[in-house]
Amino acid sequence: MMDAKELKKLIPRGESSHVEFKESFSEEALEIITAFANAGGGILLIGVTDDGSIKGFQPGKETLRVWVNKIAQATGLNPAISKVQVETKTVVALTIPESLVKPISCSGRYFKRVDSSNRRMMEDDITRLVLDKVGITWDEVAETRAKPGDLDTEKLSVFRALCNQKRRRIIPARDSDKAVLEKLGLLKNGKPLRATMLLFAKEPQRWYPSASLKIGRFRPGGIIVDDKEVGGTVFEQIDGAMDYFREHLQTRFEFKGTPSRDVIWEYPLEALREAVTNAVCHRDYLDVSQTQIRWHDDNILMVNPGNLIPPLTPQSLLGAHVSKQRNRKIAEMLYYAGLIEKWGGGTLEIIHSCDKAGLPAPKFKEDQGALWLTFPHTAKSEKTREKSNEKSNEKSNEKSNEKVLCLVTENPAITTGALSTKLNLSVSGIARIIRNLKRKQKLRRVGPDKGGHWEVLPGPGKAG
């Protein structure tokens, strides 16, 4: 029970997500009680004005009993009620614990606490609480609309191979696809889970239209010079985003005293891949927004629907922290496929990769119901930026050369057709670049066109 000493400490702190002041008891008080129960609990003080002044409230002989009945009838709750005497005035304190059974309604309506105010719950808010109540995540619910033919057996086959390659979940070749899905817990009463559809469906966006990535290239003034939507399965979205980065990010080469060269990307690919993987794995799929990747001149910003799951905070992501999966089955399958190396360690890998590349530490924040991750770029002086813009046309050919060398370094057996697709250039354009690189003694072909491979050379006068 609250006493005067506790009350005097509490009131100066003002209203918050766990404290509310009211001059009198009303229907709004019932909504506040419901909102507290649906959140982390709270205290409602009757007889205190919005600015924290103690006005006092003198309840009648039956007043508190009437309140108890009203609360029980409207919400089914039974908060602790106490009268606190502060000098000559009385304040009534109602202490509402967080409900173990959510959501709690108020006369058929549902409310949640947002900072120091109450808001009516939307359908997705109620769904989240119901899922939490029964102990399952969104992706563990069966997709009852789906049929067996909606799954892509080839995509499942690739996943099976990855599992065996990483040896995190050995899948016998003799097992049928249905048996595999059942053993992995991806079927419920014969129906695929939502996770199954996002991982292996032929057309995942047919079922979940907003489950995709939106990538945009922005210039100063908010001008969009390029944008791309990446759909498909979770795996295809990760690969599609990384293909976009490889195609558009600038690169340079560093020689380490040997004929080989290191490819240095404008932003570390390891960090970007980890960030994209975390995004598609942990986003809130009840939110109708897409995951956005906004590439500006001085940073790359990723905006992912859904706040962090308590007790996680943006600050906690900068150090060792517990793992909280919003989508348990998707996280589990990404782990088996080798895309998640260590649960709870993804943000640390991102920070380490940026530090290793000499870039500033990434920044995390929560805003507008989403997690914002910013990769700052190394700052350039305005004079340097102007010179860079003046020479951009002159360097365009050199950039194409470097991108080809980078892709060839990653995959010496890559074909000209694959280079054409990845760089969005014609086959004849790729052939011209290769001739130019051969002429500059930077690239040579070893073996026949079919079955041979490329070898990147240090170039004239640059041997280690």
C-alpha positions in Angstrom: 0.0 0.0 0.0 1.3 3.5 -0.8 2.0 6.0 1.9 2.5 9.8 1.9 6.3 9.5 1.7 6.1 7.4 -1.5 3.5 9.7 -2.9 5.6 12.8 -2.4 8.5 11.2 -4.3 6.3 10.0 -7.1 4.3 13.1 -8.0 7.2 15.4 -8.8 8.4 13.0 -11.5 5.2 13.7 -13.4 3.1 11.5 -15.6 4.7 8.7 -17.6 4.1 5.4 -19.2 3.5 4.0 -15.6 1.9 7.0 -13.8 -1.3 8.9 -14.5 -2.9 11.8 -12.6 -6.7 12.4 -12.5 -8.7 14.9 -10.5 -11.7 12.5 -10.3 -12.7 8.9 -11.2 -14.4 8.6 -14.6 -14.9 6.3 -17.6 -11.4 7.5 -18.8 -10.0 6.1 -15.6 -11.2 2.6 -16.6 -9.4 3.0 -19.9 -6.2 4.0 -18.1 -6.4 0.9 -15.8 -6.9 -1.3 -18.9 -3.9 0.3 -20.6 -1.7 -0.2 -17.6 -2.7 -3.9 -17.3 -1.9 -4.4 -21.0 1.6 -2.9 -20.6 3.9 -3.1 -17.6 1.4 -2.0 -15.0 1.1 1.4 -13.4 -0.3 3.7 -10.7 -3.4 5.9 -11.1 -3.6 8.8 -8.7 -7.1 10.3 -8.1 -7.1 13.8 -6.6 -4.0 15.1 -8.5 -4.1 17.6 -11.4 -2.2 17.2 -14.7 0.5 19.6 -13.5 1.1 17.5 -10.3 -0.8 19.8 -7.9 -2.5 17.9 -5.1 -6.2 18.9 -5.3 -7.4 16.1 -3.1 -10.4 13.9 -3.4 -12.8 13.0 -0.5 -14.4 9.6 -1.2 -17.8 8.9 0.4 -18.5 5.8 2.5 -19.4 3.6 -0.5 -17.2 5.3 -3.1 -14.3 2.9 -3.2 -16.7 -0.1 -3.2 -18.5 1.4 -6.2 -15.2 1.9 -8.0 -14.1 -1.7 -7.4 -17.4 -3.0 -8.8 -17.1 -0.7 -11.9 -13.6 -1.8 -12.5 -14.4 -5.5 -12.2 -17.5 -5.2 -14.5 -15.7 -3.3 -17.2 -12.2 -4.9 -17.1 -12.3 -8.0 -14.9 -9.4 -6.5 -12.9 -9.0 -6.0 -9.2 -6.3 -3.3 -8.5 -5.1 -2.5 -5.1 -6.8 0.8 -3.8 -5.5 2.9 -1.0 -6.2 6.3 0.5 -3.2 8.4 1.2 -3.4 11.4 3.5 -1.2 14.3 2.5 -1.6 17.0 5.2 -5.3 17.9 5.0 -6.0 16.4 1.5 -6.7 12.8 0.5 -5.3 11.1 -2.7 -6.6 7.7 -3.8 -4.0 5.5 -5.3 -4.9 2.6 -7.6 -2.0 0.2 -8.2 -2.5 -1.9 -11.4 -0.1 -4.8 -12.0 0.7 -6.0 -15.4 -1.8 -8.6 -16.4 -0.5 -12.2 -17.0 -3.4 -12.8 -19.4 -3.6 -10.2 -22.2 -5.2 -8.5 -23.8 -7.5 -7.0 -21.2 -10.5 -5.1 -22.6 -12.6 -2.2 -21.2 -16.2 -2.8 -22.1 -15.1 -4.6 -25.3 -12.5 -2.1 -26.3 -8.7 -2.5 -25.9 -6.2 0.2 -24.9 -2.4 0.4 -24.7 -0.1 2.8 -23.0 2.1 5.0 -25.2 4.4 7.3 -23.1 2.0 9.2 -20.9 -1.2 8.7 -22.9 -3.6 6.0 -23.8 -4.4 4.8 -27.3 -7.0 2.5 -28.7 -5.4 -0.8 -29.8 -5.4 -1.6 -33.5 -6.0 -5.2 -34.7 -2.3 -5.9 -35.0 -1.7 -4.8 -31.4 -4.3 -7.2 -30.2 -2.9 -10.0 -32.4 0.6 -9.5 -30.9 -0.8 -9.8 -27.3 -2.8 -12.9 -28.2 0.2 -14.6 -29.8 2.3 -13.8 -26.7 -0.5 -15.1 -24.5 -0.4 -18.5 -26.2 3.4 -18.5 -26.4 3.9 -18.5 -30.1 5.4 -16.1 -32.6 3.8 -14.7 -35.7 5.7 -16.9 -38.0 4.7 -20.1 -36.1 1.0 -19.7 -37.1 -0.2 -22.0 -39.9 -1.1 -20.4 -43.2 -4.5 -22.0 -43.7 -4.9 -20.5 -47.2 -1.9 -22.3 -48.6 -1.9 -25.5 -50.7 1.0 -27.9 -51.2 1.6 -26.6 -54.7 2.4 -23.1 -53.4 5.8 -24.2 -52.1 8.8 -24.3 -54.4 10.6 -27.6 -54.2 13.8 -26.2 -55.8 14.1 -23.6 -53.0 13.7 -26.3 -50.4 16.3 -28.4 -52.1 18.8 -25.5 -52.0 18.1 -25.1 -48.3 18.6 -28.8 -47.6 22.0 -28.6 -49.3 22.9 -25.6 -47.1 21.9 -27.4 -43.9 24.1 -30.4 -44.8 27.0 -28.2 -45.9 27.0 -26.2 -42.7 26.3 -29.4 -40.7 24.0 -27.6 -38.3 21.1 -29.8 -39.2 21.8 -32.9 -41.2 18.9 -33.8 -43.5 19.1 -37.3 -45.0 18.7 -37.4 -48.8 16.1 -40.2 -48.5 13.7 -37.9 -46.6 10.8 -36.5 -48.6 10.2 -32.8 -48.7 7.1 -33.3 -46.6 9.0 -35.3 -44.0 11.7 -32.7 -43.9 9.2 -29.9 -43.3 7.5 -31.9 -40.6 10.8 -32.7 -38.8 11.7 -29.0 -38.9 8.4 -28.1 -37.4 7.4 -26.1 -40.5 4.0 -27.8 -40.9 1.1 -27.7 -38.5 -1.8 -30.2 -39.2 -0.5 -30.6 -42.7 -0.5 -26.8 -43.4 2.7 -24.8 -43.9 3.6 -22.1 -41.3 3.9 -18.5 -42.2 7.6 -19.0 -41.8 7.5 -21.8 -44.4 5.8 -19.5 -46.9 8.4 -16.7 -46.4 11.2 -19.2 -46.7 10.1 -21.5 -49.6 6.9 -20.2 -51.3 6.9 -19.6 -55.0 5.3 -16.1 -54.5 5.7 -15.0 -50.8 4.4 -11.5 -51.5 1.1 -13.0 -52.7 0.5 -13.9 -49.1 2.3 -11.1 -47.4 2.5 -8.1 -49.7 4.7 -5.9 -47.4 7.2 -8.6 -46.7 9.9 -7.1 -49.0 12.8 -4.7 -49.1 12.6 -1.2 -50.6 16.1 0.2 -51.6 16.5 3.8 -52.7 19.5 6.0 -53.6 19.1 9.5 -52.4 20.9 12.7 -53.5 21.0 15.9 -51.5 17.5 17.5 -51.3 15.8 14.2 -51.1 16.1 13.5 -54.8 15.7 9.8 -55.6 18.0 8.8 -58.4 17.5 5.0 -58.1 15.1 2.7 -56.4 14.5 -1.0 -56.3 12.0 -3.4 -54.7 13.4 -6.7 -53.7 10.9 -9.5 -53.1 10.9 -13.2 -53.1 11.7 -15.5 -50.1 13.7 -14.3 -47.1 16.8 -15.9 -48.7 16.2 -14.2 -52.1 15.7 -10.8 -50.3 19.1 -11.1 -48.6 20.8 -12.1 -51.9 19.0 -9.4 -53.9 20.0 -6.7 -51.5 23.6 -7.8 -51.5 23.6 -8.0 -55.3 22.4 -4.3 -55.3 25.2 -3.3 -53.0 27.9 -5.1 -55.1 26.6 -3.5 -58.2 26.4 0.1 -56.9 29.0 0.5 -54.1 32.4 1.9 -54.9 35.4 -0.3 -54.5 39.2 0.1 -54.5 42.1 -2.3 -54.4 44.9 -2.6 -52.0 48.1 -4.6 -52.7 49.7 -6.4 -49.8 53.1 -7.2 -51.4 51.8 -10.2 -53.4 50.3 -10.6 -56.8 46.8 -10.8 -55.2 44.9 -7.7 -54.2 42.4 -7.0 -51.5 39.0 -5.6 -52.5 38.0 -2.7 -50.3 34.3 -1.8 -50.4 32.8 1.6 -49.7 30.9 -0.1 -46.8 31.9 -3.5 -45.5 29.8 -6.2 -47.1 29.9 -8.3 -44.0 28.2 -5.6 -42.0 25.6 -4.9 -44.6 24.8 -8.6 -45.0 24.4 -9.1 -41.3 22.1 -6.0 -41.1 19.9 -7.2 -43.9 19.7 -10.7 -42.5 18.8 -9.3 -39.1 16.1 -7.1 -40.7 14.3 -9.9 -42.6 14.6 -12.2 -39.6 13.5 -9.9 -36.8 11.1 -7.4 -38.5 7.5 -7.2 -37.4 5.5 -8.8 -40.2 2.2 -7.6 -38.7 3.3 -4.1 -39.7 2.2 -3.2 -43.3 5.4 -1.2 -44.0 8.3 -2.6 -46.0 11.9 -2.7 -44.7 13.5 0.3 -46.2 17.2 0.8 -47.1 18.0 4.5 -47.8 21.4 5.1 -49.3 22.5 8.8 -48.9 25.8 10.4 -49.8 26.9 10.3 -46.2 25.2 7.2 -44.8 23.2 4.1 -45.4 20.0 4.0 -43.3 18.0 0.8 -42.7 14.5 1.3 -41.2 12.9 -2.0 -40.0 9.3 -2.3 -38.9 8.9 -3.1 -35.2 10.4 -1.9 -32.0 12.9 -4.0 -30.1 11.4 -6.7 -27.8 11.9 -5.8 -24.1 14.3 -5.8 -22.3 16.4 -5.0 -25.4 17.1 -1.3 -26.1 19.2 0.5 -28.8 21.9 1.0 -26.3 22.0 -2.7 -25.3 22.7 -3.7 -29.0 26.1 -2.0 -28.7 27.3 -4.7 -26.3 26.7 -8.3 -25.3 22.9 -8.9 -25.0 20.3 -11.5 -24.8 18.7 -12.9 -28.0 15.1 -12.2 -28.5 13.5 -13.7 -31.7 10.4 -12.0 -32.9 10.1 -14.8 -35.6 11.5 -17.9 -34.0 11.1 -20.3 -36.9 12.7 -17.9 -39.5 15.6 -17.4 -37.1 16.0 -21.1 -36.6 16.1 -21.9 -40.4 18.5 -19.0 -41.1 20.8 -20.5 -38.4 20.7 -23.9 -40.0 21.5 -22.4 -43.4 24.6 -20.6 -41.9 23.2 -17.1 -42.3 23.1 -16.5 -38.6 26.4 -17.4 -36.9 25.5 -16.7 -33.3 22.1 -15.7 -31.9 22.4 -12.4 -30.1 25.8 -11.5 -31.7 24.7 -10.0 -35.0 24.9 -6.4 -34.0 28.4 -7.0 -32.5 29.5 -8.4 -35.9 28.2 -5.3 -37.6 30.1 -3.0 -35.2 33.3 -5.1 -35.6 33.1 -5.0 -39.4 32.7 -1.3 -39.5 35.6 -0.7 -37.0 37.8 -3.1 -39.1 37.0 -1.0 -42.2 37.9 2.2 -40.5 34.3 3.5 -40.5 32.5 5.2 -37.6 30.4 2.9 -35.4 26.8 2.3 -36.6 24.0 4.0 -34.7 20.8 2.3 -33.5 17.6 4.1 -32.4 13.9 3.4 -32.1 11.4 5.8 -33.7 7.9 5.7 -35.2 7.5 2.0 -34.3 10.7 0.9 -36.1 14.3 0.2 -35.5 16.7 2.6 -37.4 20.2 1.5 -38.1 22.6 4.1 -39.6 25.9 3.3 -41.2 27.8 6.7 -41.3 30.3 7.3 -44.1 33.7 8.7 -43.7 33.2 12.5 -43.9 34.5 14.3 -47.0 35.3 18.0 -47.3 33.1 20.0 -49.5 36.1 20.8 -51.8 36.9 17.1 -52.2 33.2 16.3 -52.9 33.1 19.0 -55.6 36.2 17.6 -57.3 34.8 14.1 -57.1 31.6 15.3 -58.8 33.6 17.0 -61.5 35.6 13.9 -62.3 32.7 11.4 -62.0 32.2 11.1 -65.7 35.9 10.5 -66.2 36.0 7.8 -63.6 32.9 5.9 -64.7 34.8 3.6 -67.0 37.4 2.9 -64.3 34.6 2.0 -61.8 33.2 -0.5 -64.3 36.7 -2.0 -64.6 37.0 -2.2 -60.8 33.6 -3.9 -60.4 34.5 -6.5 -63.0 37.8 -7.2 -61.3 36.0 -7.4 -58.0 33.5 -10.0 -59.2 36.2 -11.9 -61.0 38.3 -12.0 -57.8 35.3 -13.3 -55.8 34.5 -15.9 -58.5 37.3 -16.7 -61.1 34.9 -19.0 -63.0 32.2 -16.3 -63.5 30.9 -16.0 -67.1 30.5 -12.9 -69.2 26.8 -13.5 -69.1 26.8 -13.5 -65.3 28.9 -10.3 -65.3 26.4 -8.7 -67.6 23.5 -9.6 -65.3 25.2 -8.5 -62.1 26.4 -5.1 -63.5 23.3 -4.4 -65.6 25.6 -4.0 -68.7 25.3 -5.5 -72.1 27.4 -8.5 -73.0 29.3 -6.4 -75.6 29.9 -3.8 -72.9 31.4 -6.5 -70.7 33.5 -7.8 -73.5 34.9 -4.3 -74.1 35.8 -3.9 -70.4 37.6 -7.2 -70.5 39.6 -6.3 -73.6 40.6 -3.0 -71.9 41.7 -4.9 -68.7 43.7 -7.4 -70.7 45.4 -4.5 -72.6 46.3 -2.9 -69.3 47.7 -6.3 -68.1 45.2 -6.4 -65.2 43.3 -9.5 -66.3 44.0 -12.7 -68.2 42.2 -15.8 -69.2 43.6 -19.2 -68.1 42.3 -22.1 -70.1 39.5 -22.3 -72.7 36.3 -20.1 -72.7 34.4 -23.1 -71.3 36.0 -24.7 -68.3 38.7 -22.1 -67.9 39.0 -19.2 -65.3 40.0 -15.6 -64.9 43.2 -14.5 -63.2 43.5 -10.9 -61.8 47.0 -9.5 -62.3 48.7 -6.7 -60.3 49.1 -4.6 -63.4 52.4 -3.2 -65.0 54.8 -1.9 -62.4 52.7 -2.9 -59.4 54.0 -6.4 -58.6 54.8 -7.0 -55.0 
